[in-house]
Amino acid sequence: MAFNTALSGLNAASNMLSVTGNNIANANTTGFKKSRSEFADVYASSLGGTPGAGVRVTNVAQQFTQGNLDFTENNLDLAISGEGFFVLGDNINNINERVYTRAGSFHMDREGYVVNHLGQPLLVYAPNGETVEEGFSTGVFQTLRLDSTQGLPKATSSIDMSVNLDSRQTVPATSPFNPDDPTSYTHATSVTIYDSLGNTHVATSYYVKGATPNTWDMYVYVDGQDMLDGGANNPTALVFDPDGKLLTVNGGSATTFTTQSKLINPSAQPIAFTIDLAGSTQLGSAFSVNTLNQDGLTIGRLTGVDIDDTGVVLARFSNGSSKPLGQVAMVRFQNPQGLSKLGDTTWAESANSGVPINGVAGTSSFGTIKAGALEGSNVDLAQQLVNLIIAQQAYQANAQTISTENTITQTLLNIR
């Protein structure tokens, strides 16, 4: 019986050596989670048996404690600080079969998909629209693809303009107004705008001092076409109060007016926009343009990708626009120690782990996502080396038990 007891001890010590050796071998593996051997005693059930019959391995338990974060220069490297797992599809064409990982070493493949070293795609929640504010559909998984094609243009729909018109100016010498004759207007300023195809056009505003004090006429042209219709006969009337503040636009208290819709480019949609003159003044100083902004965008190319702490992936384009590509999907389990090990620092759902609980980084029990960082192994080398010594000594002690039992047995056999 002592032979079997010692043999069980050898097997247990061998298991501990194997587990400890695996931990040490993966001390530098990204996202690796150490394991530990758990043992229980074996008790003889018969009345005449010895008090103990050895030891057995009850479990090799995974330890999902947090590993250290190592910061890198790759924006697609992701680390989870806290609880949760990244969700990976089996491959680009099969995302319904999923695996889970803490290893965030991702890169783009040749088609622009964000994948790990096995080609398994990182899954994200689908965006609900073209802006972050519209949110994401938690539970609706899709692959993350960085589209390097051009960003879509946006036609100009509004111009914010704040100017100071020189109150010291006199009525122009030439009448009526003619955009080709500088003597027929007092001031002019231009801004570049965009049509629906991203083509550039020049919108020019002309200001004509009125014969009535504190009044001005404003004309708007795009590429030489009158945007108000009627030319000199249909200006926008601006009236200022005696303090130089804008009082009315076309007789109303609003500081905005909208141009006519004009087909400037036959291939694009007609152009029409609203001009907001809020903050404009008529003071005794030189003409100046204090603010001049428009909301149109030309065609852009992908310049970068930002991933925030909640996992929102935002593509930035050279035209100043941005577009959400998704929100990094995260899951957690009631019993992560019950997950099935697949190797390559990935796990699969099992009956013991429970079903995956979908969530968003930074909410509920989920950790935050750190872009440009990787979670290192949670193996403590010093602790593992101590465990290695303990396992080695246990192995030697059980081997000595077998040797001693053998000596006793030989002694008994040699009795004559």
C-alpha positions as CSV (number, residue, x, y, z in Angstrom):
1,M,0.0,0.0,0.0
2,A,2.9,2.4,0.8
3,F,4.1,1.9,-2.8
4,N,0.8,3.1,-4.2
5,T,0.7,6.0,-1.7
6,A,4.2,7.2,-2.7
7,L,3.4,6.7,-6.4
8,S,0.4,9.0,-6.0
9,G,2.7,11.5,-4.5
10,L,5.1,11.2,-7.4
11,N,2.2,11.8,-9.8
12,A,1.1,14.8,-7.9
13,A,4.6,16.3,-7.7
14,S,5.1,15.6,-11.4
15,N,1.8,17.4,-12.2
16,M,3.0,20.4,-10.1
17,L,6.3,20.4,-11.9
18,S,4.6,20.3,-15.3
19,V,2.2,23.1,-14.4
20,T,5.0,25.2,-12.9
21,G,7.2,24.6,-15.8
22,N,4.5,25.7,-18.2
23,N,4.0,28.9,-16.2
24,I,7.7,29.7,-16.3
25,A,7.9,29.0,-20.0
26,N,5.0,31.5,-20.6
27,A,6.4,34.2,-18.3
28,N,6.7,36.5,-21.4
29,T,3.6,35.4,-23.3
30,T,1.1,38.3,-23.9
31,G,-2.2,37.7,-22.2
32,F,-1.1,34.4,-20.6
33,K,-2.8,33.4,-17.4
34,K,-0.9,31.1,-15.0
35,S,-2.3,27.9,-13.5
36,R,-1.9,26.1,-10.3
37,S,-2.2,22.4,-9.3
38,E,-4.8,21.7,-6.7
39,F,-4.7,18.5,-4.6
40,A,-6.9,16.4,-2.3
41,D,-6.1,13.5,-0.1
42,V,-7.2,9.9,-0.9
43,Y,-8.7,8.1,2.2
44,A,-9.0,4.4,2.4
45,S,-12.7,3.4,2.7
46,S,-12.2,-0.1,4.1
47,L,-12.1,-0.6,7.9
48,G,-8.8,-2.4,7.8
49,G,-7.2,0.2,5.5
50,T,-4.4,2.6,6.3
51,P,-5.5,6.1,7.5
52,G,-4.4,7.6,4.2
53,A,-4.0,6.2,0.7
54,G,-2.2,9.0,-1.0
55,V,-3.0,12.2,-3.0
56,R,-4.7,13.0,-6.2
57,V,-4.9,16.1,-8.5
58,T,-8.3,17.6,-8.3
59,N,-7.9,20.5,-10.7
60,V,-5.4,22.6,-12.6
61,A,-7.0,25.9,-12.0
62,Q,-6.4,29.0,-14.1
63,Q,-5.7,32.3,-12.3
64,F,-7.2,35.2,-14.1
65,T,-5.5,37.9,-12.1
66,Q,-4.4,41.2,-13.9
67,G,-1.1,41.2,-15.7
68,N,1.1,44.2,-16.0
69,L,0.4,46.6,-18.9
70,D,3.3,47.1,-21.3
71,F,2.9,50.2,-23.6
72,T,3.9,49.9,-27.2
73,E,3.9,52.2,-30.3
74,N,1.2,50.2,-32.1
75,N,-2.2,51.8,-31.9
76,L,-3.9,48.5,-32.7
77,D,-2.3,46.8,-29.6
78,L,-5.1,46.6,-27.0
79,A,-5.0,45.7,-23.3
80,I,-7.9,45.2,-20.8
81,S,-7.4,46.8,-17.4
82,G,-9.9,44.9,-15.3
83,E,-12.4,42.2,-16.0
84,G,-13.4,40.9,-19.5
85,F,-12.3,39.2,-22.6
86,F,-11.9,40.3,-26.3
87,V,-14.2,38.4,-28.7
88,L,-12.6,36.8,-31.8
89,G,-14.3,35.1,-34.7
90,D,-13.0,31.8,-35.9
91,N,-12.2,33.4,-39.2
92,I,-13.3,36.3,-41.4
93,N,-16.1,34.3,-43.0
94,N,-17.3,32.7,-39.8
95,I,-17.8,35.0,-36.8
96,N,-20.6,33.0,-35.3
97,E,-18.1,30.5,-33.9
98,R,-16.2,32.6,-31.3
99,V,-13.2,32.3,-29.0
100,Y,-12.1,34.7,-26.2
101,T,-8.7,36.1,-25.3
102,R,-6.9,38.7,-23.2
103,A,-4.0,38.9,-25.7
104,G,-4.5,42.1,-27.7
105,S,-1.7,41.9,-30.3
106,F,-3.7,42.9,-33.3
107,H,-2.8,44.0,-36.8
108,M,-4.3,44.6,-40.2
109,D,-4.4,41.9,-42.8
110,R,-4.1,42.6,-46.5
111,E,-7.8,43.2,-46.8
112,G,-7.8,45.7,-43.9
113,Y,-9.4,43.4,-41.3
114,V,-8.0,43.7,-37.7
115,V,-6.9,40.2,-36.8
116,N,-4.5,38.4,-34.4
117,H,-1.5,36.2,-35.4
118,L,-3.9,33.3,-36.3
119,G,-5.9,35.5,-38.6
120,Q,-8.9,35.5,-36.2
121,P,-10.8,38.8,-36.5
122,L,-11.4,41.1,-33.6
123,L,-15.2,41.6,-33.3
124,V,-16.9,44.9,-32.5
125,Y,-20.4,46.1,-31.9
126,A,-21.9,47.6,-35.0
127,P,-22.4,51.4,-35.1
128,N,-26.0,52.7,-35.3
129,G,-25.1,55.6,-37.6
130,E,-22.4,57.9,-38.8
131,T,-21.6,59.5,-35.5
132,V,-20.5,58.3,-32.0
133,E,-23.5,60.0,-30.5
134,E,-25.9,57.6,-32.3
135,G,-24.4,54.8,-30.3
136,F,-23.7,51.1,-31.0
137,S,-25.7,47.9,-31.0
138,T,-24.4,45.9,-28.1
139,G,-24.7,42.2,-29.1
140,V,-24.7,42.8,-32.8
141,F,-21.2,41.6,-33.7
142,Q,-19.2,42.4,-36.8
143,T,-15.6,42.4,-37.9
144,L,-13.5,45.5,-37.6
145,R,-12.2,46.6,-40.9
146,L,-10.1,49.7,-41.5
147,D,-11.2,51.0,-44.9
148,S,-8.3,52.9,-46.5
149,T,-10.6,54.3,-49.2
150,Q,-11.4,57.9,-49.4
151,G,-13.6,59.6,-46.8
152,L,-16.9,60.8,-48.2
153,P,-17.3,64.5,-49.0
154,K,-20.0,66.8,-47.5
155,A,-21.6,69.6,-49.3
156,T,-21.5,73.0,-47.6
157,S,-24.8,73.8,-45.9
158,S,-23.9,76.7,-43.7
159,I,-21.4,79.5,-43.4
160,D,-20.7,81.3,-40.1
161,M,-19.4,84.8,-40.8
162,S,-18.6,87.7,-38.5
163,V,-17.4,90.9,-40.1
164,N,-16.8,94.5,-39.2
165,L,-18.0,96.9,-41.9
166,D,-16.2,100.3,-41.8
167,S,-18.8,102.9,-40.8
168,R,-16.5,105.7,-42.2
169,Q,-17.0,104.5,-45.7
170,T,-19.1,106.4,-48.2
171,V,-21.6,105.2,-50.8
172,P,-19.8,103.7,-53.8
173,A,-19.2,105.9,-56.7
174,T,-20.7,103.4,-59.2
175,S,-24.3,102.2,-59.2
176,P,-25.8,99.7,-59.6
177,F,-23.8,97.0,-58.1
178,N,-21.6,94.9,-60.4
179,P,-19.3,92.2,-59.0
180,D,-16.9,92.8,-61.9
181,D,-16.6,96.5,-61.0
182,P,-14.7,97.2,-57.6
183,T,-16.0,100.7,-57.6
184,S,-19.6,99.5,-57.2
185,Y,-19.1,97.9,-53.8
186,T,-17.4,98.8,-50.5
187,H,-16.0,95.5,-49.2
188,A,-15.7,91.9,-50.3
189,T,-14.5,88.6,-48.8
190,S,-14.4,85.0,-50.0
191,V,-14.5,81.4,-48.6
192,T,-14.0,78.0,-50.2
193,I,-17.0,75.8,-50.1
194,Y,-17.8,72.3,-51.4
195,D,-20.4,70.6,-53.5
196,S,-21.9,67.1,-52.9
197,L,-18.9,65.5,-54.9
198,G,-16.3,67.3,-52.9
199,N,-15.4,69.8,-55.6
200,T,-14.3,73.2,-54.4
201,H,-16.0,76.5,-55.2
202,V,-15.5,80.1,-54.1
203,A,-18.3,81.9,-52.3
204,T,-17.8,85.7,-52.4
205,S,-19.8,88.1,-50.3
206,Y,-20.0,91.8,-51.4
207,Y,-21.0,94.7,-49.1
208,V,-22.3,98.0,-50.4
209,K,-22.7,101.0,-48.2
210,G,-26.3,102.3,-48.2
211,A,-27.4,105.9,-48.6
212,T,-29.4,105.6,-45.4
213,P,-27.2,105.7,-42.3
214,N,-26.4,102.3,-40.7
215,T,-27.6,100.3,-43.7
216,W,-25.7,98.0,-46.0
217,D,-26.6,95.7,-49.0
218,M,-25.0,92.3,-49.1
219,Y,-24.6,90.2,-52.3
220,V,-23.5,86.5,-52.5
221,Y,-22.0,84.9,-55.5
222,V,-20.5,81.4,-56.1
223,D,-18.1,81.0,-59.0
224,G,-19.6,84.2,-60.4
225,Q,-23.2,83.0,-60.2
226,D,-25.7,85.1,-58.2
227,M,-26.9,83.1,-55.2
228,L,-29.7,85.5,-54.3
229,D,-31.2,86.0,-57.8
230,G,-31.9,89.5,-59.1
231,G,-28.3,90.9,-58.7
232,A,-28.4,94.6,-57.8
233,N,-32.2,94.3,-57.5
234,N,-32.2,91.6,-54.7
235,P,-29.6,92.2,-52.0
236,T,-29.7,91.1,-48.4
237,A,-30.4,94.2,-46.4
238,L,-28.4,94.7,-43.2
239,V,-29.3,97.3,-40.6
240,F,-27.1,98.2,-37.6
241,D,-28.1,100.2,-34.5
242,P,-26.3,103.4,-33.5
243,D,-23.9,101.3,-31.4
244,G,-22.7,99.4,-34.4
245,K,-24.4,96.1,-33.6
246,L,-26.3,94.1,-36.2
247,L,-30.0,94.9,-35.7
248,T,-31.9,93.2,-38.6
249,V,-31.2,91.0,-41.6
250,N,-33.8,91.4,-44.4
251,G,-36.0,93.2,-41.9
252,G,-36.1,90.3,-39.4
253,S,-34.4,89.9,-36.0
254,A,-32.6,86.6,-37.0
255,T,-29.0,86.9,-38.0
256,T,-29.3,84.3,-40.7
257,F,-30.6,84.0,-44.3
258,T,-30.5,81.2,-46.9
259,T,-29.4,81.5,-50.5
260,Q,-31.2,80.2,-53.5
261,S,-30.4,76.7,-54.8
262,K,-28.1,76.9,-57.7
263,L,-26.7,74.2,-60.0
264,I,-23.1,75.2,-60.0
265,N,-21.7,71.8,-61.1
266,P,-23.9,69.8,-63.4
267,S,-22.6,66.5,-62.0
268,A,-23.3,67.4,-58.4
269,Q,-26.3,68.4,-56.4
270,P,-27.4,72.1,-56.5
271,I,-25.7,74.3,-54.0
272,A,-27.6,76.2,-51.3
273,F,-26.5,77.3,-47.9
274,T,-27.4,79.4,-44.9
275,I,-25.2,82.4,-43.8
276,D,-25.1,83.4,-40.2
277,L,-23.9,86.9,-39.6
278,A,-24.1,86.8,-35.8
279,G,-21.5,89.0,-34.2
280,S,-21.1,91.3,-37.2
281,T,-20.6,95.0,-36.5
282,Q,-20.4,98.4,-38.1
283,L,-17.7,100.3,-36.3
284,G,-15.3,103.1,-37.1
285,S,-12.4,100.8,-38.0
286,A,-11.1,99.1,-41.1
287,F,-13.1,96.2,-42.6
288,S,-12.2,92.9,-41.1
289,V,-13.3,89.3,-41.1
290,N,-13.4,88.1,-37.5
291,T,-14.7,84.6,-38.0
292,L,-15.4,82.6,-41.2
293,N,-16.3,79.0,-41.0
294,Q,-18.2,76.6,-43.3
295,D,-19.3,73.0,-42.7
296,G,-18.5,71.4,-46.0
297,L,-15.8,68.7,-46.5
298,T,-13.8,67.6,-49.5
299,I,-12.7,64.0,-50.2
300,G,-10.4,62.7,-47.5
301,R,-8.1,59.7,-47.0
302,L,-7.7,57.7,-43.9
303,T,-5.0,59.2,-41.7
304,G,-5.4,57.3,-38.4
305,V,-7.5,55.3,-36.0
306,D,-8.3,56.2,-32.4
307,I,-9.6,53.7,-29.8
308,D,-10.7,55.2,-26.5
309,D,-11.1,53.6,-23.1
310,T,-14.6,52.4,-23.8
311,G,-13.5,50.7,-27.0
312,V,-15.0,53.1,-29.5
313,V,-13.0,52.8,-32.8
314,L,-12.9,56.2,-34.7
315,A,-11.4,56.5,-38.1
316,R,-10.0,60.0,-38.9
317,F,-9.7,61.4,-42.4
318,S,-7.5,64.0,-43.9
319,N,-10.5,66.3,-44.7
320,G,-11.2,66.6,-41.0
321,S,-14.0,64.2,-40.8
322,S,-14.3,61.2,-38.6
323,K,-16.4,58.0,-38.6
324,P,-17.1,55.4,-36.0
325,L,-16.2,51.9,-37.2
326,G,-17.5,50.1,-34.1
327,Q,-17.1,49.5,-30.4
328,V,-14.7,46.7,-29.3
329,A,-16.9,43.9,-28.0
330,M,-16.2,42.5,-24.6
331,V,-17.6,39.6,-22.6
332,R,-17.2,38.1,-19.2
333,F,-18.2,34.8,-17.5
334,Q,-19.6,33.9,-14.2
335,N,-16.9,31.3,-13.8
336,P,-13.8,32.2,-16.0
337,Q,-11.9,29.3,-14.4
338,G,-14.3,27.0,-16.1
339,L,-13.3,28.2,-19.6
340,S,-11.8,25.6,-21.9
341,K,-8.2,26.2,-22.9
342,L,-7.6,26.2,-26.6
343,G,-4.0,27.3,-26.7
344,D,-2.5,30.4,-28.3
345,T,-3.9,32.3,-25.2
346,T,-7.5,31.7,-26.3
347,W,-10.4,30.1,-24.5
348,A,-13.8,28.8,-25.4
349,E,-17.1,28.7,-23.5
350,S,-17.9,25.5,-21.6
351,A,-20.7,24.2,-19.4
352,N,-18.6,25.1,-16.3
353,S,-17.9,28.7,-17.4
354,G,-21.5,29.7,-18.1
355,V,-22.7,31.7,-21.1
356,P,-20.8,34.8,-22.2
357,I,-22.2,38.1,-20.8
358,N,-21.9,40.9,-23.4
359,G,-20.9,44.3,-22.3
360,V,-19.0,47.5,-23.0
361,A,-15.6,48.5,-21.6
362,G,-15.7,50.8,-18.6
363,T,-19.3,49.9,-17.6
364,S,-20.7,47.6,-15.0
365,S,-18.0,45.0,-14.1
366,F,-16.0,45.4,-17.3
367,G,-12.5,46.9,-17.3
368,T,-11.3,49.7,-19.6
369,I,-9.4,49.3,-22.8
370,K,-6.0,50.8,-23.3
371,A,-4.9,51.3,-26.9
372,G,-1.2,51.1,-27.6
373,A,-0.6,48.7,-24.7
374,L,-0.5,44.9,-24.1
375,E,-1.3,42.9,-21.0
376,G,1.7,40.9,-20.0
377,S,1.7,37.4,-18.4
378,N,0.6,37.3,-14.8
379,V,3.3,34.9,-13.9
380,D,5.5,35.9,-11.0
381,L,8.8,34.2,-11.8
382,A,10.1,34.4,-8.2
383,Q,7.0,32.6,-6.9
384,Q,7.2,30.0,-9.6
385,L,10.8,29.2,-8.9
386,V,9.9,28.6,-5.2
387,N,7.1,26.3,-6.4
388,L,9.6,24.5,-8.6
389,I,11.8,23.8,-5.6
390,I,8.8,22.7,-3.5
391,A,7.6,20.3,-6.3
392,Q,11.1,19.0,-6.7
393,Q,11.5,18.3,-3.0
394,A,8.1,16.6,-2.9
395,Y,9.1,14.4,-5.8
396,Q,12.4,13.5,-4.1
397,A,10.6,12.8,-0.8
398,N,8.1,10.4,-2.4
399,A,10.8,8.7,-4.3
400,Q,12.6,8.2,-1.0
401,T,9.5,6.7,0.4
402,I,9.4,4.1,-2.4
403,S,13.1,3.5,-1.8
404,T,12.6,3.0,1.9
405,E,9.6,0.7,1.3
406,N,11.7,-1.3,-1.1
407,T,14.5,-1.7,1.5
408,I,12.0,-2.9,4.1
409,T,10.5,-5.4,1.7
410,Q,13.9,-6.7,0.7
411,T,14.7,-7.1,4.4
412,L,11.5,-9.1,4.9
413,L,12.2,-11.3,1.9
414,N,15.8,-12.1,3.2
415,I,14.5,-13.4,6.6
416,R,15.4,-17.1,6.8
